[in-house]
Amino acid sequence: SNKKLENNIKSLERRVAVLEGKSGIASPEVSNTPSTPAENLGSNTEFPVMTFNDTEYDFGSVNEGDVVEYTFKFTNTGKSPLLINKATATCGCTVPEWPKKPVGVGETGVISVKFNTKNKPNMQTKYVNINANTKPEVTRLKISGNVVPSEDSNS
């Protein structure tokens, strides 16, 4: 059991080393070094950076029952490969899709967000949190708009 855990740790360390562009396994001195907030690192940061064309989308007015979809486009403007761990929405009616493979330096990617307006009348605001190997670790996207109630909602 401990041997399996040790092998898993070594495998993860190798993956991190590859993502960081290093050939060896991270040394204990590196892994125990206190982290520096990204804002203090200035332009020397080695982290990936997600630069979005936009982080908010207003879908205007749509009819209840419609499915609204928007694609947020981004570029990795950082200095190392970008890996999105997960994308979560604040509601089950909102479903994000994101790249599962690393996005290289200078490469672009998309996060597609679908919002099902069924049983969601009136003004709506939904958020998607993107967890990645960036600093800060979470980037927030927002979609909003007015859902015109269907005839069924008025009865």
Secondary structure, 3 states (H helix, E strand, C coil): CHHHHHHHHHHHHHHHHHHCCCCCCCCHHHHCCCCCCHHHCHHHCCCCCEEECCCEEEEEEEECCCEEEEEEEEEECCCCCECEEEEEECCCCEEEECCCCCECCCCEEEEEEEEECCCCCEEEEEEEEEEECCCCCEEEEEEEEEEECCHHHHC
